[in-house]
């Protein structure tokens, strides 16, 4: 799987509404020991990331991320994105850095975004 397709599969897990859908997308895009980090949290297991995503949906109904720019090299990637609500309205923007293993799975994803004041 190419890096951008893997990234988009991972990003689609943020939009998926059910636990089962998210886990299926995790298995297609991420190593089981993936480390996710953003200004609010660091997770080191699928279970912790899954709970964080489910909590996100409680805060932002239908919240998801749309990649606006993607670049990769040497098993690393940079993605610019918009955070959108269910209707597609842009609520914020950010940048993420990903790292892949030799099998093409994400082993880390680090998000950067401004926190509300």
Buried (B, 14 or more C-beta within 10 A) or exposed (E): EEBBEBBBBBBBBBBBEEEEEBBBBBEBBBBEEBBBBBEEEEBEEBEEBBBBBEEBBEEBEEBBBBBEEBEBEEBEBBBBBBBBEEEEEEEBBBEBBBBBBEEBBBBBBBBEBEEEE
